[in-house]
Amino acid sequence: MSPRYDAIVIGAGHNGLVAAAMLARKGKKVLVLEARTHPGGMLGDPEFRVAPLPYALRPEIAKALQLDQSMLYAAKPLEVLSFGADGLPVRVSGGLATGVDIATAEAYAALHTRLGRQAKALGAMLLETPPGLGKAKLSETAALARMALRMRLLGKTEMRDLLRIVLSNAWDLLNDEIGDGPLAGLLAMDATLGGAMGPRSPGTVLTLLYRMASHSPHGHGLRVMPEGGPDALVKALSDCVKAAGGEIRTASPVERILVDGDRAAGVRLTSGVEIASPLVLSNASPRVTLLTLLGVEHLDGEFVRRCRTMASKGMVARLDFDLASVPELRGGGALQSGQRLVVAPTMRTIETAFNAAKYGSLPDRPALEAVYDGAARRLSVSAQFAPHDLKGGWTDEAKARLSASVLSVLADALPGVASTVTGSRVMSPADIETGYGAAGGHWHHGELRVDQLLMLRPFDGAAQYRMPVAGLYLCGAGAHPGGDISGAAGFNAARAALRDGVH
């Protein structure tokens, strides 16, 4: 067996790197094991990354790791271009929207401000271990009390409004507040992106608030590209791990988590090499971690059942198009590098796409999010909804059909774009599952819905990072507070392990 480490982190995605850096900075001898040839997980492949439009790390995490905070979270927010059925695009930055009538712009600004305040109140729990459903520790109940206090500070009227809408669907809220159109389509896209829920699905207001809270201490939920892009974020985290004395090994897939006397004892690689450690943190999805790497023989039957039935079927496909020229916008001008393009003209178009996908079919007109990289002349597109369990499977023909439908929808915003395509690549949810240890190919390792959030994430009995085998922790997007790029899950898991004092 190889030399002993104080901690092993499975997976060098951003959460795994944050966890490793936290542990290494506390004097632990840490080894990060990554199956792919580069760190960064879904951020880390410059040739075809799953997450081309990340948020930046939360400032509390950047501060704790002593990272360059201006690069990681204080960069200029991305401008969003949201296209309706006709006319010029609606340009959105936070709560400011131009390209719509004054009344709609004012209604949108008021709604965005109100949701931001409510999201900030909910955000008190994001960097805390959620309380258990049974007996909870004092520190955990204190975090819940802080969230309750923030809700009280909203005032009676707004707190009542939050309780009224929080479990409802985005469709009703947005129709009532701003009406259907490109602004509603943009917010509905944010409420559903990455998951298997449409705007009419119950709880999508909560996912919208959750996303707004997760990526800003102020609750504005803006997309903020780190200066230097995703590669700069991955490099900063990797450098932080190494500077603190940690080690990162790529091309080192883990085959098994080793157990000795109901305690984690290390890992075995697919090469057969065994590495000892009393502490193992897994950045893989809960199902892969528990059912594949650990094994059901170490878990009770009810725990295994809950893990197997966790909702984690991905609904987003990624497409990259190499372009011969800069894409031109409908109405004039060009799509600039770093602008976020959303083609979801109405909530109805998103719901229609979801209706096809939930029955295993590809939608004729998927809802799209895209960003253009001028240096690489590449348009990176996320297509919502593309079912993991596609009827007939993800064949080359199915990928070609999806590519054609995506280009057809893009043409509404970028006329003639198809004629400039010189190459393309498609990554289905099935490809994401195979390549990134994410069961179901789900971006977030599991649905962000009310029965899989807070003390129920990833499921009842597994919500506090600690697994039934002592010394084994979840540190990826399947753990609280969930997916996207914030680093919170890795940060929280490392703190839980440090508090437990595993030796």
Rosetta blueprint (number, residue, H / E / L):
1 M L
2 S E
3 P L
4 R L
5 Y L
6 D L
7 A E
8 I E
9 V E
10 I E
11 G L
12 A L
13 G E
14 H H
15 N H
16 G H
17 L H
18 V H
19 A H
20 A H
21 A H
22 M H
23 L H
24 A H
25 R H
26 K L
27 G L
28 K L
29 K L
30 V E
31 L E
32 V E
33 L E
34 E L
35 A L
36 R L
37 T L
38 H L
39 P L
40 G E
41 G H
42 M H
43 L H
44 G L
45 D L
46 P L
47 E L
48 F L
49 R L
50 V L
51 A L
52 P L
53 L L
54 P L
55 Y L
56 A L
57 L L
58 R L
59 P H
60 E H
61 I H
62 A H
63 K H
64 A H
65 L L
66 Q L
67 L L
68 D L
69 Q H
70 S H
71 M H
72 L H
73 Y L
74 A L
75 A L
76 K L
77 P L
78 L L
79 E L
80 V E
81 L E
82 S E
83 F L
84 G L
85 A L
86 D L
87 G L
88 L L
89 P L
90 V E
91 R E
92 V E
93 S E
94 G L
95 G L
96 L E
97 A E
98 T E
99 G L
100 V L
101 D L
102 I H
103 A H
104 T H
105 A H
106 E H
107 A H
108 Y H
109 A H
110 A H
111 L H
112 H H
113 T H
114 R H
115 L H
116 G H
117 R H
118 Q H
119 A H
120 K H
121 A H
122 L H
123 G H
124 A H
125 M H
126 L L
127 L L
128 E L
129 T L
130 P L
131 P L
132 G L
133 L L
134 G L
135 K L
136 A L
137 K L
138 L H
139 S H
140 E H
141 T H
142 A H
143 A H
144 L H
145 A H
146 R H
147 M H
148 A H
149 L H
150 R H
151 M H
152 R H
153 L H
154 L L
155 G L
156 K H
157 T H
158 E H
159 M H
160 R H
161 D H
162 L H
163 L H
164 R H
165 I H
166 V L
167 L L
168 S L
169 N L
170 A H
171 W H
172 D H
173 L H
174 L H
175 N H
176 D H
177 E H
178 I L
179 G L
180 D L
181 G L
182 P H
183 L H
184 A H
185 G H
186 L H
187 L H
188 A H
189 M H
190 D H
191 A H
192 T H
193 L L
194 G L
195 G L
196 A L
197 M L
198 G L
199 P L
200 R L
201 S L
202 P L
203 G L
204 T H
205 V H
206 L H
207 T H
208 L H
209 L H
210 Y H
211 R H
212 M H
213 A H
214 S H
215 H L
216 S L
217 P L
218 H L
219 G L
220 H L
221 G L
222 L L
223 R L
224 V L
225 M L
226 P L
227 E L
228 G L
229 G H
230 P H
231 D H
232 A H
233 L H
234 V H
235 K H
236 A H
237 L H
238 S H
239 D H
240 C H
241 V H
242 K H
243 A H
244 A L
245 G L
246 G L
247 E E
248 I E
249 R E
250 T L
251 A L
252 S L
253 P L
254 V E
255 E E
256 R E
257 I E
258 L E
259 V E
260 D L
261 G L
262 D L
263 R E
264 A E
265 A E
266 G E
267 V E
268 R E
269 L E
270 T L
271 S L
272 G L
273 V L
274 E E
275 I E
276 A E
277 S L
278 P L
279 L L
280 V E
281 L E
282 S E
283 N L
284 A L
285 S L
286 P H
287 R H
288 V H
289 T H
290 L H
291 L H
292 T H
293 L H
294 L H
295 G L
296 V H
297 E H
298 H H
299 L L
300 D L
301 G H
302 E H
303 F H
304 V H
305 R H
306 R H
307 C H
308 R H
309 T L
310 M L
311 A L
312 S L
313 K L
314 G L
315 M L
316 V E
317 A E
318 R E
319 L E
320 D E
321 F E
322 D E
323 L E
324 A L
325 S L
326 V L
327 P L
328 E E
329 L L
330 R L
331 G L
332 G L
333 G L
334 A E
335 L L
336 Q L
337 S L
338 G L
339 Q L
340 R E
341 L E
342 V E
343 V E
344 A L
345 P L
346 T L
347 M H
348 R H
349 T H
350 I H
351 E H
352 T H
353 A H
354 F H
355 N H
356 A H
357 A H
358 K L
359 Y L
360 G L
361 S L
362 L L
363 P L
364 D L
365 R L
366 P L
367 A E
368 L E
369 E E
370 A E
371 V E
372 Y E
373 D E
374 G L
375 A L
376 A L
377 R L
378 R E
379 L E
380 S E
381 V E
382 S E
383 A E
384 Q E
385 F L
386 A L
387 P L
388 H L
389 D L
390 L L
391 K L
392 G L
393 G L
394 W L
395 T L
396 D H
397 E H
398 A H
399 K H
400 A H
401 R H
402 L H
403 S H
404 A H
405 S H
406 V H
407 L H
408 S H
409 V H
410 L H
411 A H
412 D H
413 A H
414 L L
415 P L
416 G L
417 V H
418 A H
419 S H
420 T H
421 V E
422 T E
423 G E
424 S E
425 R E
426 V E
427 M E
428 S L
429 P H
430 A H
431 D H
432 I H
433 E H
434 T H
435 G H
436 Y H
437 G L
438 A L
439 A H
440 G H
441 G H
442 H L
443 W L
444 H L
445 H L
446 G L
447 E L
448 L L
449 R L
450 V H
451 D H
452 Q H
453 L L
454 L H
455 M H
456 L H
457 R L
458 P L
459 F L
460 D L
461 G L
462 A L
463 A L
464 Q L
465 Y L
466 R E
467 M L
468 P L
469 V L
470 A E
471 G L
472 L E
473 Y E
474 L E
475 C L
476 G L
477 A L
478 G L
479 A L
480 H L
481 P L
482 G L
483 G L
484 D L
485 I L
486 S L
487 G L
488 A H
489 A H
490 G H
491 F H
492 N H
493 A H
494 A H
495 R H
496 A H
497 A H
498 L H
499 R H
500 D H
501 G L
502 V L
503 H L
